[in-house]
Amino acid sequence: MNIQTFIEKTHMAFDPFIFESGQCHTFALAFKKRFGGKLVAIIRHDAEDDLDCYSHMVVQIDRDLYDVNGKDADEKWCESFSEDDDFDYQTIEVDDLADFLKKWDCSIDNEVLSELDNL
């Protein structure tokens, strides 16, 4: 299965909103397991409130970044926020993912991950 087919099957099996609003890391992990690449966390610095937050997780393959909506995921994601916000990209190793997510009070949805793995 190629990347586009995986994304299309994901959209058929799930409401993609769940991967845009809280389970992006679950999608990213399933994507990485299937296609390789690097997990990349997008950390947003909210200029108005002067705070950092984990905003989104994507997968980098070569120079392309992917999420549930396909290629150029980081650009599409970051454009949806204020121009005053800054974004940092942090590569996360799979072995460090659980600790990273715990820091931000998030976790992998193993049931969804299993379903993605079986698409």
PDB file as gemmi writes it, atoms N, CA and C in Angstrom:
CRYST1    1.000    1.000    1.000  90.00  90.00  90.00 P 1                      
ATOM      1  N   MET A   1       0.847  -1.178   0.000  1.00  0.00           N  
ATOM      2  CA  MET A   1       0.000   0.000   0.000  1.00  0.00           C  
ATOM      3  C   MET A   1       0.893   1.243   0.000  1.00  0.00           C  
ATOM      4  N   ASN A   2       0.547   2.232  -0.811  1.00  0.00           N  
ATOM      5  CA  ASN A   2       1.333   3.460  -0.826  1.00  0.00           C  
ATOM      6  C   ASN A   2       0.743   4.485   0.156  1.00  0.00           C  
ATOM      7  N   ILE A   3       1.421   5.599   0.306  1.00  0.00           N  
ATOM      8  CA  ILE A   3       1.028   6.605   1.289  1.00  0.00           C  
ATOM      9  C   ILE A   3      -0.366   7.152   1.003  1.00  0.00           C  
ATOM     10  N   GLN A   4      -0.630   7.515  -0.238  1.00  0.00           N  
ATOM     11  CA  GLN A   4      -1.928   8.108  -0.568  1.00  0.00           C  
ATOM     12  C   GLN A   4      -3.074   7.130  -0.287  1.00  0.00           C  
ATOM     13  N   THR A   5      -2.867   5.867  -0.613  1.00  0.00           N  
ATOM     14  CA  THR A   5      -3.904   4.863  -0.357  1.00  0.00           C  
ATOM     15  C   THR A   5      -4.137   4.703   1.140  1.00  0.00           C  
ATOM     16  N   PHE A   6      -3.077   4.713   1.932  1.00  0.00           N  
ATOM     17  CA  PHE A   6      -3.216   4.614   3.389  1.00  0.00           C  
ATOM     18  C   PHE A   6      -4.019   5.794   3.936  1.00  0.00           C  
ATOM     19  N   ILE A   7      -3.714   6.983   3.460  1.00  0.00           N  
ATOM     20  CA  ILE A   7      -4.441   8.167   3.912  1.00  0.00           C  
ATOM     21  C   ILE A   7      -5.914   8.073   3.502  1.00  0.00           C  
ATOM     22  N   GLU A   8      -6.174   7.653   2.280  1.00  0.00           N  
ATOM     23  CA  GLU A   8      -7.557   7.506   1.820  1.00  0.00           C  
ATOM     24  C   GLU A   8      -8.312   6.465   2.641  1.00  0.00           C  
ATOM     25  N   LYS A   9      -7.667   5.332   2.923  1.00  0.00           N  
ATOM     26  CA  LYS A   9      -8.313   4.298   3.739  1.00  0.00           C  
ATOM     27  C   LYS A   9      -8.571   4.794   5.160  1.00  0.00           C  
ATOM     28  N   THR A  10      -7.649   5.592   5.682  1.00  0.00           N  
ATOM     29  CA  THR A  10      -7.840   6.173   7.008  1.00  0.00           C  
ATOM     30  C   THR A  10      -9.067   7.075   7.017  1.00  0.00           C  
ATOM     31  N   HIS A  11      -9.218   7.889   5.987  1.00  0.00           N  
ATOM     32  CA  HIS A  11     -10.371   8.785   5.892  1.00  0.00           C  
ATOM     33  C   HIS A  11     -11.676   8.009   5.760  1.00  0.00           C  
ATOM     34  N   MET A  12     -11.630   6.840   5.149  1.00  0.00           N  
ATOM     35  CA  MET A  12     -12.842   6.023   5.029  1.00  0.00           C  
ATOM     36  C   MET A  12     -13.181   5.319   6.352  1.00  0.00           C  
ATOM     37  N   ALA A  13     -12.162   4.912   7.090  1.00  0.00           N  
ATOM     38  CA  ALA A  13     -12.378   4.145   8.320  1.00  0.00           C  
ATOM     39  C   ALA A  13     -12.648   5.023   9.544  1.00  0.00           C  
ATOM     40  N   PHE A  14     -12.187   6.279   9.520  1.00  0.00           N  
ATOM     41  CA  PHE A  14     -12.284   7.173  10.673  1.00  0.00           C  
ATOM     42  C   PHE A  14     -12.727   8.558  10.226  1.00  0.00           C  
ATOM     43  N   ASP A  15     -13.276   9.294  11.167  1.00  0.00           N  
ATOM     44  CA  ASP A  15     -13.448  10.721  10.956  1.00  0.00           C  
ATOM     45  C   ASP A  15     -12.063  11.339  11.158  1.00  0.00           C  
ATOM     46  N   PRO A  16     -11.459  11.933  10.127  1.00  0.00           N  
ATOM     47  CA  PRO A  16     -10.093  12.449  10.270  1.00  0.00           C  
ATOM     48  C   PRO A  16      -9.939  13.488  11.379  1.00  0.00           C  
ATOM     49  N   PHE A  17     -11.056  14.062  11.812  1.00  0.00           N  
ATOM     50  CA  PHE A  17     -11.002  15.065  12.877  1.00  0.00           C  
ATOM     51  C   PHE A  17     -10.325  14.522  14.138  1.00  0.00           C  
ATOM     52  N   ILE A  18     -10.478  13.225  14.417  1.00  0.00           N  
ATOM     53  CA  ILE A  18      -9.846  12.688  15.632  1.00  0.00           C  
ATOM     54  C   ILE A  18      -8.321  12.776  15.552  1.00  0.00           C  
ATOM     55  N   PHE A  19      -7.772  12.784  14.323  1.00  0.00           N  
ATOM     56  CA  PHE A  19      -6.321  12.877  14.156  1.00  0.00           C  
ATOM     57  C   PHE A  19      -5.861  14.323  13.987  1.00  0.00           C  
ATOM     58  N   GLU A  20      -6.817  15.239  13.996  1.00  0.00           N  
ATOM     59  CA  GLU A  20      -6.513  16.668  13.934  1.00  0.00           C  
ATOM     60  C   GLU A  20      -6.762  17.334  15.280  1.00  0.00           C  
ATOM     61  N   SER A  21      -7.353  16.586  16.200  1.00  0.00           N  
ATOM     62  CA  SER A  21      -7.782  17.208  17.456  1.00  0.00           C  
ATOM     63  C   SER A  21      -7.466  16.358  18.684  1.00  0.00           C  
ATOM     64  N   GLY A  22      -6.359  15.647  18.658  1.00  0.00           N  
ATOM     65  CA  GLY A  22      -6.000  14.926  19.869  1.00  0.00           C  
ATOM     66  C   GLY A  22      -5.322  13.593  19.677  1.00  0.00           C  
ATOM     67  N   GLN A  23      -5.482  12.968  18.535  1.00  0.00           N  
ATOM     68  CA  GLN A  23      -4.828  11.675  18.316  1.00  0.00           C  
ATOM     69  C   GLN A  23      -3.898  11.696  17.097  1.00  0.00           C  
ATOM     70  N   CYS A  24      -3.340  12.859  16.787  1.00  0.00           N  
ATOM     71  CA  CYS A  24      -2.399  12.961  15.671  1.00  0.00           C  
ATOM     72  C   CYS A  24      -1.193  12.051  15.897  1.00  0.00           C  
ATOM     73  N   HIS A  25      -0.772  11.908  17.148  1.00  0.00           N  
ATOM     74  CA  HIS A  25       0.379  11.064  17.463  1.00  0.00           C  
ATOM     75  C   HIS A  25       0.068   9.584  17.221  1.00  0.00           C  
ATOM     76  N   THR A  26      -1.183   9.182  17.407  1.00  0.00           N  
ATOM     77  CA  THR A  26      -1.563   7.787  17.119  1.00  0.00           C  
ATOM     78  C   THR A  26      -1.474   7.536  15.623  1.00  0.00           C  
ATOM     79  N   PHE A  27      -2.000   8.471  14.829  1.00  0.00           N  
ATOM     80  CA  PHE A  27      -1.881   8.341  13.376  1.00  0.00           C  
ATOM     81  C   PHE A  27      -0.413   8.359  12.958  1.00  0.00           C  
ATOM     82  N   ALA A  28       0.367   9.275  13.512  1.00  0.00           N  
ATOM     83  CA  ALA A  28       1.783   9.395  13.145  1.00  0.00           C  
ATOM     84  C   ALA A  28       2.545   8.103  13.455  1.00  0.00           C  
ATOM     85  N   LEU A  29       2.257   7.490  14.592  1.00  0.00           N  
ATOM     86  CA  LEU A  29       2.942   6.245  14.936  1.00  0.00           C  
ATOM     87  C   LEU A  29       2.578   5.135  13.956  1.00  0.00           C  
ATOM     88  N   ALA A  30       1.306   5.005  13.615  1.00  0.00           N  
ATOM     89  CA  ALA A  30       0.885   3.984  12.645  1.00  0.00           C  
ATOM     90  C   ALA A  30       1.521   4.247  11.282  1.00  0.00           C  
ATOM     91  N   PHE A  31       1.567   5.502  10.889  1.00  0.00           N  
ATOM     92  CA  PHE A  31       2.169   5.899   9.607  1.00  0.00           C  
ATOM     93  C   PHE A  31       3.651   5.547   9.593  1.00  0.00           C  
ATOM     94  N   LYS A  32       4.352   5.892  10.678  1.00  0.00           N  
ATOM     95  CA  LYS A  32       5.790   5.601  10.766  1.00  0.00           C  
ATOM     96  C   LYS A  32       6.058   4.101  10.732  1.00  0.00           C  
ATOM     97  N   LYS A  33       5.235   3.331  11.445  1.00  0.00           N  
ATOM     98  CA  LYS A  33       5.422   1.874  11.452  1.00  0.00           C  
ATOM     99  C   LYS A  33       5.276   1.300  10.046  1.00  0.00           C  
ATOM    100  N   ARG A  34       4.401   1.879   9.257  1.00  0.00           N  
ATOM    101  CA  ARG A  34       4.129   1.361   7.919  1.00  0.00           C  
ATOM    102  C   ARG A  34       5.139   1.852   6.881  1.00  0.00           C  
ATOM    103  N   PHE A  35       5.541   3.142   6.970  1.00  0.00           N  
ATOM    104  CA  PHE A  35       6.348   3.743   5.906  1.00  0.00           C  
ATOM    105  C   PHE A  35       7.741   4.195   6.341  1.00  0.00           C  
ATOM    106  N   GLY A  36       8.035   4.083   7.631  1.00  0.00           N  
ATOM    107  CA  GLY A  36       9.336   4.561   8.101  1.00  0.00           C  
ATOM    108  C   GLY A  36       9.296   6.058   8.353  1.00  0.00           C  
ATOM    109  N   GLY A  37      10.447   6.681   8.347  1.00  0.00           N  
ATOM    110  CA  GLY A  37      10.527   8.116   8.582  1.00  0.00           C  
ATOM    111  C   GLY A  37      10.761   8.438  10.043  1.00  0.00           C  
ATOM    112  N   LYS A  38      10.591   9.714  10.361  1.00  0.00           N  
ATOM    113  CA  LYS A  38      10.832  10.216  11.717  1.00  0.00           C  
ATOM    114  C   LYS A  38       9.571  10.859  12.265  1.00  0.00           C  
ATOM    115  N   LEU A  39       9.288  10.611  13.536  1.00  0.00           N  
ATOM    116  CA  LEU A  39       8.215  11.316  14.219  1.00  0.00           C  
ATOM    117  C   LEU A  39       8.700  12.727  14.539  1.00  0.00           C  
ATOM    118  N   VAL A  40       7.890  13.719  14.224  1.00  0.00           N  
ATOM    119  CA  VAL A  40       8.259  15.110  14.471  1.00  0.00           C  
ATOM    120  C   VAL A  40       7.105  15.794  15.201  1.00  0.00           C  
ATOM    121  N   ALA A  41       7.404  16.278  16.397  1.00  0.00           N  
ATOM    122  CA  ALA A  41       6.420  17.035  17.165  1.00  0.00           C  
ATOM    123  C   ALA A  41       6.552  18.507  16.805  1.00  0.00           C  
ATOM    124  N   ILE A  42       5.414  19.144  16.574  1.00  0.00           N  
ATOM    125  CA  ILE A  42       5.389  20.583  16.330  1.00  0.00           C  
ATOM    126  C   ILE A  42       4.984  21.243  17.645  1.00  0.00           C  
ATOM    127  N   ILE A  43       5.901  22.036  18.167  1.00  0.00           N  
ATOM    128  CA  ILE A  43       5.675  22.744  19.422  1.00  0.00           C  
ATOM    129  C   ILE A  43       5.366  24.200  19.075  1.00  0.00           C  
ATOM    130  N   ARG A  44       4.208  24.658  19.518  1.00  0.00           N  
ATOM    131  CA  ARG A  44       3.770  26.025  19.201  1.00  0.00           C  
ATOM    132  C   ARG A  44       4.032  26.932  20.394  1.00  0.00           C  
ATOM    133  N   HIS A  45       4.662  28.073  20.118  1.00  0.00           N  
ATOM    134  CA  HIS A  45       4.814  29.098  21.142  1.00  0.00           C  
ATOM    135  C   HIS A  45       3.737  30.137  20.889  1.00  0.00           C  
ATOM    136  N   ASP A  46       2.770  30.174  21.794  1.00  0.00           N  
ATOM    137  CA  ASP A  46       1.662  31.116  21.709  1.00  0.00           C  
ATOM    138  C   ASP A  46       2.164  32.476  22.196  1.00  0.00           C  
ATOM    139  N   ALA A  47       2.319  33.403  21.261  1.00  0.00           N  
ATOM    140  CA  ALA A  47       2.872  34.710  21.595  1.00  0.00           C  
ATOM    141  C   ALA A  47       1.970  35.494  22.533  1.00  0.00           C  
ATOM    142  N   GLU A  48       0.674  35.380  22.346  1.00  0.00           N  
ATOM    143  CA  GLU A  48      -0.270  36.146  23.163  1.00  0.00           C  
ATOM    144  C   GLU A  48      -0.205  35.732  24.628  1.00  0.00           C  
ATOM    145  N   ASP A  49      -0.163  34.408  24.875  1.00  0.00           N  
ATOM    146  CA  ASP A  49      -0.137  33.907  26.249  1.00  0.00           C  
ATOM    147  C   ASP A  49       1.269  33.582  26.736  1.00  0.00           C  
ATOM    148  N   ASP A  50       2.259  33.716  25.861  1.00  0.00           N  
ATOM    149  CA  ASP A  50       3.660  33.434  26.180  1.00  0.00           C  
ATOM    150  C   ASP A  50       3.829  32.055  26.802  1.00  0.00           C  
ATOM    151  N   LEU A  51       3.330  31.033  26.082  1.00  0.00           N  
ATOM    152  CA  LEU A  51       3.503  29.662  26.557  1.00  0.00           C  
ATOM    153  C   LEU A  51       3.734  28.719  25.381  1.00  0.00           C  
ATOM    154  N   ASP A  52       4.391  27.611  25.687  1.00  0.00           N  
ATOM    155  CA  ASP A  52       4.651  26.575  24.692  1.00  0.00           C  
ATOM    156  C   ASP A  52       3.657  25.448  24.882  1.00  0.00           C  
ATOM    157  N   CYS A  53       3.239  24.852  23.759  1.00  0.00           N  
ATOM    158  CA  CYS A  53       2.356  23.697  23.842  1.00  0.00           C  
ATOM    159  C   CYS A  53       2.649  22.745  22.686  1.00  0.00           C  
ATOM    160  N   TYR A  54       2.463  21.473  22.980  1.00  0.00           N  
ATOM    161  CA  TYR A  54       2.550  20.448  21.940  1.00  0.00           C  
ATOM    162  C   TYR A  54       1.327  20.640  21.062  1.00  0.00           C  
ATOM    163  N   SER A  55       1.562  20.900  19.789  1.00  0.00           N  
ATOM    164  CA  SER A  55       0.476  21.270  18.909  1.00  0.00           C  
ATOM    165  C   SER A  55       0.063  20.164  17.947  1.00  0.00           C  
ATOM    166  N   HIS A  56       1.048  19.436  17.401  1.00  0.00           N  
ATOM    167  CA  HIS A  56       0.723  18.448  16.375  1.00  0.00           C  
ATOM    168  C   HIS A  56       1.911  17.514  16.193  1.00  0.00           C  
ATOM    169  N   MET A  57       1.641  16.299  15.700  1.00  0.00           N  
ATOM    170  CA  MET A  57       2.720  15.370  15.367  1.00  0.00           C  
ATOM    171  C   MET A  57       2.561  14.934  13.925  1.00  0.00           C  
ATOM    172  N   VAL A  58       3.687  14.942  13.224  1.00  0.00           N  
ATOM    173  CA  VAL A  58       3.736  14.560  11.823  1.00  0.00           C  
ATOM    174  C   VAL A  58       4.853  13.539  11.641  1.00  0.00           C  
ATOM    175  N   VAL A  59       4.963  13.007  10.438  1.00  0.00           N  
ATOM    176  CA  VAL A  59       6.048  12.082  10.112  1.00  0.00           C  
ATOM    177  C   VAL A  59       6.834  12.662   8.947  1.00  0.00           C  
ATOM    178  N   GLN A  60       8.144  12.700   9.114  1.00  0.00           N  
ATOM    179  CA  GLN A  60       9.024  13.187   8.056  1.00  0.00           C  
ATOM    180  C   GLN A  60       9.604  12.009   7.297  1.00  0.00           C  
ATOM    181  N   ILE A  61       9.394  12.003   5.994  1.00  0.00           N  
ATOM    182  CA  ILE A  61      10.024  11.042   5.093  1.00  0.00           C  
ATOM    183  C   ILE A  61      10.767  11.869   4.059  1.00  0.00           C  
ATOM    184  N   ASP A  62      12.072  11.689   4.014  1.00  0.00           N  
ATOM    185  CA  ASP A  62      12.938  12.553   3.217  1.00  0.00           C  
ATOM    186  C   ASP A  62      12.684  13.989   3.658  1.00  0.00           C  
ATOM    187  N   ARG A  63      12.265  14.856   2.767  1.00  0.00           N  
ATOM    188  CA  ARG A  63      12.010  16.257   3.145  1.00  0.00           C  
ATOM    189  C   ARG A  63      10.531  16.577   3.293  1.00  0.00           C  
ATOM    190  N   ASP A  64       9.695  15.569   3.162  1.00  0.00           N  
ATOM    191  CA  ASP A  64       8.254  15.774   3.218  1.00  0.00           C  
ATOM    192  C   ASP A  64       7.712  15.424   4.603  1.00  0.00           C  
ATOM    193  N   LEU A  65       6.730  16.210   5.060  1.00  0.00           N  
ATOM    194  CA  LEU A  65       6.075  15.986   6.345  1.00  0.00           C  
ATOM    195  C   LEU A  65       4.616  15.636   6.096  1.00  0.00           C  
ATOM    196  N   TYR A  66       4.154  14.541   6.731  1.00  0.00           N  
ATOM    197  CA  TYR A  66       2.819  14.003   6.506  1.00  0.00           C  
ATOM    198  C   TYR A  66       2.014  13.938   7.793  1.00  0.00           C  
ATOM    199  N   ASP A  67       0.703  14.137   7.648  1.00  0.00           N  
ATOM    200  CA  ASP A  67      -0.264  13.816   8.685  1.00  0.00           C  
ATOM    201  C   ASP A  67      -1.472  13.187   8.006  1.00  0.00           C  
ATOM    202  N   VAL A  68      -2.585  13.114   8.680  1.00  0.00           N  
ATOM    203  CA  VAL A  68      -3.771  12.450   8.141  1.00  0.00           C  
ATOM    204  C   VAL A  68      -4.285  13.122   6.863  1.00  0.00           C  
ATOM    205  N   ASN A  69      -3.887  14.361   6.632  1.00  0.00           N  
ATOM    206  CA  ASN A  69      -4.327  15.071   5.435  1.00  0.00           C  
ATOM    207  C   ASN A  69      -3.287  15.108   4.338  1.00  0.00           C  
ATOM    208  N   GLY A  70      -2.212  14.349   4.499  1.00  0.00           N  
ATOM    209  CA  GLY A  70      -1.231  14.220   3.433  1.00  0.00           C  
ATOM    210  C   GLY A  70       0.025  15.039   3.621  1.00  0.00           C  
ATOM    211  N   LYS A  71       0.656  15.300   2.492  1.00  0.00           N  
ATOM    212  CA  LYS A  71       1.957  15.966   2.433  1.00  0.00           C  
ATOM    213  C   LYS A  71       1.833  17.456   2.777  1.00  0.00           C  
ATOM    214  N   ASP A  72       2.961  18.045   3.158  1.00  0.00           N  
ATOM    215  CA  ASP A  72       3.045  19.457   3.572  1.00  0.00           C  
ATOM    216  C   ASP A  72       2.221  19.722   4.825  1.00  0.00           C  
ATOM    217  N   ALA A  73       2.158  18.715   5.673  1.00  0.00           N  
ATOM    218  CA  ALA A  73       1.311  18.782   6.871  1.00  0.00           C  
ATOM    219  C   ALA A  73       1.700  19.929   7.787  1.00  0.00           C  
ATOM    220  N   ASP A  74       2.988  20.172   7.953  1.00  0.00           N  
ATOM    221  CA  ASP A  74       3.413  21.219   8.880  1.00  0.00           C  
ATOM    222  C   ASP A  74       2.977  22.596   8.387  1.00  0.00           C  
ATOM    223  N   GLU A  75       3.121  22.839   7.093  1.00  0.00           N  
ATOM    224  CA  GLU A  75       2.735  24.144   6.554  1.00  0.00           C  
ATOM    225  C   GLU A  75       1.244  24.380   6.737  1.00  0.00           C  
ATOM    226  N   LYS A  76       0.446  23.383   6.389  1.00  0.00           N  
ATOM    227  CA  LYS A  76      -1.012  23.512   6.527  1.00  0.00           C  
ATOM    228  C   LYS A  76      -1.390  23.734   7.986  1.00  0.00           C  
ATOM    229  N   TRP A  77      -0.743  22.981   8.885  1.00  0.00           N  
ATOM    230  CA  TRP A  77      -1.063  23.082  10.308  1.00  0.00           C  
ATOM    231  C   TRP A  77      -0.700  24.460  10.859  1.00  0.00           C  
ATOM    232  N   CYS A  78       0.524  24.884  10.624  1.00  0.00           N  
ATOM    233  CA  CYS A  78       1.007  26.134  11.209  1.00  0.00           C  
ATOM    234  C   CYS A  78       0.264  27.348  10.654  1.00  0.00           C  
ATOM    235  N   GLU A  79      -0.182  27.271   9.404  1.00  0.00           N  
ATOM    236  CA  GLU A  79      -0.922  28.382   8.807  1.00  0.00           C  
ATOM    237  C   GLU A  79      -2.270  28.614   9.480  1.00  0.00           C  
ATOM    238  N   SER A  80      -2.750  27.636  10.225  1.00  0.00           N  
ATOM    239  CA  SER A  80      -4.057  27.774  10.862  1.00  0.00           C  
ATOM    240  C   SER A  80      -3.990  28.564  12.179  1.00  0.00           C  
ATOM    241  N   PHE A  81      -2.805  28.999  12.572  1.00  0.00           N  
ATOM    242  CA  PHE A  81      -2.621  29.745  13.820  1.00  0.00           C  
ATOM    243  C   PHE A  81      -2.206  31.182  13.525  1.00  0.00           C  
ATOM    244  N   SER A  82      -2.132  31.965  14.557  1.00  0.00           N  
ATOM    245  CA  SER A  82      -1.754  33.369  14.444  1.00  0.00           C  
ATOM    246  C   SER A  82      -0.358  33.515  13.837  1.00  0.00           C  
ATOM    247  N   GLU A  83      -0.199  34.551  13.045  1.00  0.00           N  
ATOM    248  CA  GLU A  83       1.121  34.837  12.465  1.00  0.00           C  
ATOM    249  C   GLU A  83       2.143  35.176  13.535  1.00  0.00           C  
ATOM    250  N   ASP A  84       1.678  35.552  14.708  1.00  0.00           N  
ATOM    251  CA  ASP A  84       2.579  35.915  15.804  1.00  0.00           C  
ATOM    252  C   ASP A  84       3.149  34.701  16.523  1.00  0.00           C  
ATOM    253  N   ASP A  85       2.534  33.536  16.333  1.00  0.00           N  
ATOM    254  CA  ASP A  85       3.010  32.316  16.992  1.00  0.00           C  
ATOM    255  C   ASP A  85       4.261  31.791  16.290  1.00  0.00           C  
ATOM    256  N   ASP A  86       5.142  31.208  17.068  1.00  0.00           N  
ATOM    257  CA  ASP A  86       6.349  30.567  16.534  1.00  0.00           C  
ATOM    258  C   ASP A  86       6.216  29.063  16.705  1.00  0.00           C  
ATOM    259  N   PHE A  87       6.912  28.310  15.855  1.00  0.00           N  
ATOM    260  CA  PHE A  87       6.843  26.860  15.896  1.00  0.00           C  
ATOM    261  C   PHE A  87       8.239  26.275  15.898  1.00  0.00           C  
ATOM    262  N   ASP A  88       8.438  25.287  16.757  1.00  0.00           N  
ATOM    263  CA  ASP A  88       9.678  24.523  16.792  1.00  0.00           C  
ATOM    264  C   ASP A  88       9.340  23.088  16.438  1.00  0.00           C  
ATOM    265  N   TYR A  89      10.290  22.413  15.820  1.00  0.00           N  
ATOM    266  CA  TYR A  89      10.122  21.022  15.406  1.00  0.00           C  
ATOM    267  C   TYR A  89      11.070  20.167  16.230  1.00  0.00           C  
ATOM    268  N   GLN A  90      10.533  19.126  16.839  1.00  0.00           N  
ATOM    269  CA  GLN A  90      11.325  18.255  17.706  1.00  0.00           C  
ATOM    270  C   GLN A  90      11.162  16.813  17.236  1.00  0.00           C  
ATOM    271  N   THR A  91      12.273  16.189  16.840  1.00  0.00           N  
ATOM    272  CA  THR A  91      12.237  14.778  16.450  1.00  0.00           C  
ATOM    273  C   THR A  91      12.084  13.932  17.710  1.00  0.00           C  
ATOM    274  N   ILE A  92      11.160  12.977  17.655  1.00  0.00           N  
ATOM    275  CA  ILE A  92      10.877  12.110  18.798  1.00  0.00           C  
ATOM    276  C   ILE A  92      11.181  10.668  18.394  1.00  0.00           C  
ATOM    277  N   GLU A  93      12.032  10.005  19.136  1.00  0.00           N  
ATOM    278  CA  GLU A  93      12.297   8.592  18.900  1.00  0.00           C  
ATOM    279  C   GLU A  93      11.113   7.776  19.416  1.00  0.00           C  
ATOM    280  N   VAL A  94      10.805   6.680  18.755  1.00  0.00           N  
ATOM    281  CA  VAL A  94       9.675   5.845  19.161  1.00  0.00           C  
ATOM    282  C   VAL A  94       9.811   5.437  20.626  1.00  0.00           C  
ATOM    283  N   ASP A  95      11.020   5.089  21.047  1.00  0.00           N  
ATOM    284  CA  ASP A  95      11.232   4.672  22.444  1.00  0.00           C  
ATOM    285  C   ASP A  95      10.958   5.802  23.445  1.00  0.00           C  
ATOM    286  N   ASP A  96      10.999   7.054  22.988  1.00  0.00           N  
ATOM    287  CA  ASP A  96      10.770   8.202  23.865  1.00  0.00           C  
ATOM    288  C   ASP A  96       9.359   8.772  23.736  1.00  0.00           C  
ATOM    289  N   LEU A  97       8.560   8.190  22.840  1.00  0.00           N  
ATOM    290  CA  LEU A  97       7.244   8.752  22.546  1.00  0.00           C  
ATOM    291  C   LEU A  97       6.332   8.769  23.770  1.00  0.00           C  
ATOM    292  N   ALA A  98       6.244   7.682  24.503  1.00  0.00           N  
ATOM    293  CA  ALA A  98       5.347   7.623  25.663  1.00  0.00           C  
ATOM    294  C   ALA A  98       5.703   8.694  26.689  1.00  0.00           C  
ATOM    295  N   ASP A  99       6.989   8.876  26.965  1.00  0.00           N  
ATOM    296  CA  ASP A  99       7.407   9.898  27.928  1.00  0.00           C  
ATOM    297  C   ASP A  99       7.095  11.302  27.418  1.00  0.00           C  
ATOM    298  N   PHE A 100       7.331  11.521  26.115  1.00  0.00           N  
ATOM    299  CA  PHE A 100       7.008  12.814  25.520  1.00  0.00           C  
ATOM    300  C   PHE A 100       5.514  13.113  25.671  1.00  0.00           C  
ATOM    301  N   LEU A 101       4.685  12.141  25.316  1.00  0.00           N  
ATOM    302  CA  LEU A 101       3.232  12.336  25.384  1.00  0.00           C  
ATOM    303  C   LEU A 101       2.756  12.544  26.816  1.00  0.00           C  
ATOM    304  N   LYS A 102       3.349  11.809  27.745  1.00  0.00           N  
ATOM    305  CA  LYS A 102       2.968  11.946  29.161  1.00  0.00           C  
ATOM    306  C   LYS A 102       3.239  13.366  29.653  1.00  0.00           C  
ATOM    307  N   LYS A 103       4.352  13.930  29.220  1.00  0.00           N  
ATOM    308  CA  LYS A 103       4.701  15.307  29.596  1.00  0.00           C  
ATOM    309  C   LYS A 103       3.595  16.283  29.193  1.00  0.00           C  
ATOM    310  N   TRP A 104       2.928  15.989  28.082  1.00  0.00           N  
ATOM    311  CA  TRP A 104       1.872  16.871  27.573  1.00  0.00           C  
ATOM    312  C   TRP A 104       0.476  16.331  27.898  1.00  0.00           C  
ATOM    313  N   ASP A 105       0.409  15.361  28.800  1.00  0.00           N  
ATOM    314  CA  ASP A 105      -0.865  14.771  29.238  1.00  0.00           C  
ATOM    315  C   ASP A 105      -1.640  14.148  28.071  1.00  0.00           C  
ATOM    316  N   CYS A 106      -0.917  13.423  27.224  1.00  0.00           N  
ATOM    317  CA  CYS A 106      -1.493  12.734  26.064  1.00  0.00           C  
ATOM    318  C   CYS A 106      -1.076  11.265  26.107  1.00  0.00           C  
ATOM    319  N   SER A 107      -1.721  10.461  25.288  1.00  0.00           N  
ATOM    320  CA  SER A 107      -1.321   9.058  25.175  1.00  0.00           C  
ATOM    321  C   SER A 107      -1.787   8.501  23.836  1.00  0.00           C  
ATOM    322  N   ILE A 108      -1.204   7.378  23.469  1.00  0.00           N  
ATOM    323  CA  ILE A 108      -1.603   6.657  22.263  1.00  0.00           C  
ATOM    324  C   ILE A 108      -2.913   5.933  22.543  1.00  0.00           C  
ATOM    325  N   ASP A 109      -3.830   5.986  21.603  1.00  0.00           N  
ATOM    326  CA  ASP A 109      -5.056   5.202  21.690  1.00  0.00           C  
ATOM    327  C   ASP A 109      -4.757   3.858  21.027  1.00  0.00           C  
ATOM    328  N   ASN A 110      -4.488   2.842  21.837  1.00  0.00           N  
ATOM    329  CA  ASN A 110      -4.052   1.549  21.303  1.00  0.00           C  
ATOM    330  C   ASN A 110      -5.107   0.855  20.454  1.00  0.00           C  
ATOM    331  N   GLU A 111      -6.378   1.086  20.746  1.00  0.00           N  
ATOM    332  CA  GLU A 111      -7.439   0.497  19.930  1.00  0.00           C  
ATOM    333  C   GLU A 111      -7.432   1.105  18.523  1.00  0.00           C  
ATOM    334  N   VAL A 112      -7.312   2.419  18.454  1.00  0.00           N  
ATOM    335  CA  VAL A 112      -7.239   3.099  17.157  1.00  0.00           C  
ATOM    336  C   VAL A 112      -5.960   2.706  16.429  1.00  0.00           C  
ATOM    337  N   LEU A 113      -4.851   2.627  17.157  1.00  0.00           N  
ATOM    338  CA  LEU A 113      -3.583   2.220  16.552  1.00  0.00           C  
ATOM    339  C   LEU A 113      -3.703   0.838  15.923  1.00  0.00           C  
ATOM    340  N   SER A 114      -4.323  -0.081  16.622  1.00  0.00           N  
ATOM    341  CA  SER A 114      -4.514  -1.418  16.092  1.00  0.00           C  
ATOM    342  C   SER A 114      -5.355  -1.401  14.815  1.00  0.00           C  
ATOM    343  N   GLU A 115      -6.414  -0.604  14.815  1.00  0.00           N  
ATOM    344  CA  GLU A 115      -7.241  -0.504  13.613  1.00  0.00           C  
ATOM    345  C   GLU A 115      -6.455   0.094  12.450  1.00  0.00           C  
ATOM    346  N   LEU A 116      -5.647   1.112  12.718  1.00  0.00           N  
ATOM    347  CA  LEU A 116      -4.818   1.694  11.667  1.00  0.00           C  
ATOM    348  C   LEU A 116      -3.798   0.686  11.146  1.00  0.00           C  
ATOM    349  N   ASP A 117      -3.225  -0.071  12.054  1.00  0.00           N  
ATOM    350  CA  ASP A 117      -2.244  -1.093  11.656  1.00  0.00           C  
ATOM    351  C   ASP A 117      -2.855  -2.153  10.745  1.00  0.00           C  
ATOM    352  N   ASN A 118      -4.171  -2.356  10.851  1.00  0.00           N  
ATOM    353  CA  ASN A 118      -4.838  -3.396  10.071  1.00  0.00           C  
ATOM    354  C   ASN A 118      -5.525  -2.887   8.809  1.00  0.00           C  
ATOM    355  N   LEU A 119      -5.350  -1.618   8.485  1.00  0.00           N  
ATOM    356  CA  LEU A 119      -5.956  -1.102   7.244  1.00  0.00           C  
ATOM    357  C   LEU A 119      -5.309  -1.744   6.021  1.00  0.00           C  
TER     358      LEU A 119                                                      
END                                                                             
